[in-house]
């Protein structure tokens, strides 16, 4: 008996050492991975405050200044695309949430005629679509090309987000809908007073996905927009990085400083939003994924 106890104790110690080594290697790998990710971001951040023309890796700016960011927000060729990005991101996110929530609410109505056919038609578009050229011809026929509506309305109809929202709505207890009906609520009143307040996590998650998609949109602008005055910040940033449209430096800044400041402005909003909405993002994606 004593020998068996000793062998079990030795086995536990061996397992403990094994897990300790694993955790150590895992932690070192994680730190190395984070370092490789943060290193280029740190370089861009430092260069965005550095008013010198030097290149290469620097831990701190040689000549600190905010002229690069001042140029981004005062240079007409930079702040107009930034305003376009803000307009399309805010309006497109609200439009996408409106269509996704209303569409999902319709799909959970058991007594709606043709509900299965409607759901099948939506899911079918996730596999097959008309293609790039037919889509362009339709938008041109509707006179939406070279307008911001083409880059707002088209991504707002996202079946994947609609399905996620429908799965979340299906997780709401049916008794709440029945109670609202007995209290005299119309379907729209039930949607506004019952469904939406219970869907904050899903709204935050899907709204964040819509916002990221609109903010980083490049393809739709390239296909449907030819007027430079309607370009978003990503289009302008790409031309800056390719060297075909270098920004004018103001207030003692150099072109390299303005380029890096523009990159920071492009990534900063969602670097701030993601940590704040992380718990809502995870909850909103996982809720409704498993049916009890």
ChimeraX attribute file (.defattr): number of C-alpha atoms within 10 A of each C-alpha:
attribute: neighborCount
match mode: 1-to-1
recipient: residues
	/A:1	6
	/A:2	7
	/A:3	8
	/A:4	9
	/A:5	10
	/A:6	11
	/A:7	12
	/A:8	12
	/A:9	12
	/A:10	12
	/A:11	12
	/A:12	12
	/A:13	12
	/A:14	12
	/A:15	12
	/A:16	12
	/A:17	12
	/A:18	12
	/A:19	12
	/A:20	12
	/A:21	12
	/A:22	12
	/A:23	12
	/A:24	12
	/A:25	12
	/A:26	12
	/A:27	12
	/A:28	12
	/A:29	12
	/A:30	12
	/A:31	12
	/A:32	12
	/A:33	11
	/A:34	11
	/A:35	13
	/A:36	11
	/A:37	11
	/A:38	12
	/A:39	13
	/A:40	12
	/A:41	15
	/A:42	16
	/A:43	18
	/A:44	22
	/A:45	19
	/A:46	20
	/A:47	30
	/A:48	28
	/A:49	23
	/A:50	27
	/A:51	23
	/A:52	18
	/A:53	12
	/A:54	13
	/A:55	9
	/A:56	6
	/A:57	13
	/A:58	14
	/A:59	11
	/A:60	14
	/A:61	17
	/A:62	15
	/A:63	10
	/A:64	14
	/A:65	18
	/A:66	17
	/A:67	22
	/A:68	27
	/A:69	22
	/A:70	16
	/A:71	27
	/A:72	23
	/A:73	17
	/A:74	12
	/A:75	15
	/A:76	13
	/A:77	19
	/A:78	20
	/A:79	17
	/A:80	21
	/A:81	21
	/A:82	23
	/A:83	16
	/A:84	17
	/A:85	22
	/A:86	17
	/A:87	17
	/A:88	21
	/A:89	23
	/A:90	17
	/A:91	17
	/A:92	27
	/A:93	25
	/A:94	17
	/A:95	18
	/A:96	25
	/A:97	23
	/A:98	14
	/A:99	18
	/A:100	26
	/A:101	25
	/A:102	16
	/A:103	18
	/A:104	23
	/A:105	19
	/A:106	17
	/A:107	22
	/A:108	15
	/A:109	12
	/A:110	10
	/A:111	9
	/A:112	10
	/A:113	9
	/A:114	11
	/A:115	14
	/A:116	12
	/A:117	10
	/A:118	13
	/A:119	17
	/A:120	11
	/A:121	10
	/A:122	16
	/A:123	15
	/A:124	12
	/A:125	12
	/A:126	11
	/A:127	7
	/A:128	8
	/A:129	10
	/A:130	9
	/A:131	8
	/A:132	9
	/A:133	10
	/A:134	11
	/A:135	14
	/A:136	18
	/A:137	12
	/A:138	12
	/A:139	17
	/A:140	14
	/A:141	10
	/A:142	10
	/A:143	12
	/A:144	17
	/A:145	21
	/A:146	20
	/A:147	15
	/A:148	19
	/A:149	15
	/A:150	21
	/A:151	24
	/A:152	22
	/A:153	15
	/A:154	14
	/A:155	18
	/A:156	22
	/A:157	18
	/A:158	17
	/A:159	20
	/A:160	14
	/A:161	24
	/A:162	24
	/A:163	19
	/A:164	22
	/A:165	27
	/A:166	21
	/A:167	22
	/A:168	24
	/A:169	23
	/A:170	17
	/A:171	14
	/A:172	15
	/A:173	9
	/A:174	10
	/A:175	9
	/A:176	13
	/A:177	17
	/A:178	12
	/A:179	12
	/A:180	17
	/A:181	14
	/A:182	10
	/A:183	9
	/A:184	10
	/A:185	16
	/A:186	12
	/A:187	15
	/A:188	12
	/A:189	13
	/A:190	18
	/A:191	18
	/A:192	12
	/A:193	13
	/A:194	16
	/A:195	19
	/A:196	15
	/A:197	11
	/A:198	15
	/A:199	18
	/A:200	13
	/A:201	22
	/A:202	27
	/A:203	21
	/A:204	21
	/A:205	25
	/A:206	25
	/A:207	22
	/A:208	20
	/A:209	15
	/A:210	23
	/A:211	22
	/A:212	15
	/A:213	16
	/A:214	25
	/A:215	26
	/A:216	16
	/A:217	20
	/A:218	18
	/A:219	11
	/A:220	15
	/A:221	22
	/A:222	11
	/A:223	15
	/A:224	19
	/A:225	20
	/A:226	13
	/A:227	11
	/A:228	14
	/A:229	12
	/A:230	18
	/A:231	22
	/A:232	29
	/A:233	27
	/A:234	20
	/A:235	19
	/A:236	23
	/A:237	22
	/A:238	14
	/A:239	14
	/A:240	19
	/A:241	14
	/A:242	10
	/A:243	11
	/A:244	10
	/A:245	13
	/A:246	17
	/A:247	23
	/A:248	16
	/A:249	19
	/A:250	17
	/A:251	12
	/A:252	13
	/A:253	23
	/A:254	20
	/A:255	19
	/A:256	22
	/A:257	28
	/A:258	30
	/A:259	25
	/A:260	25
	/A:261	25
	/A:262	29
	/A:263	20
	/A:264	17
	/A:265	16
	/A:266	18
	/A:267	12
	/A:268	11
	/A:269	12
	/A:270	16
	/A:271	11
	/A:272	10
	/A:273	11
	/A:274	14
	/A:275	11
	/A:276	11
	/A:277	16
	/A:278	15
	/A:279	13
	/A:280	19
	/A:281	21
	/A:282	14
	/A:283	16
	/A:284	22
	/A:285	19
	/A:286	13
	/A:287	19
	/A:288	19
	/A:289	12
	/A:290	9
	/A:291	8
	/A:292	5
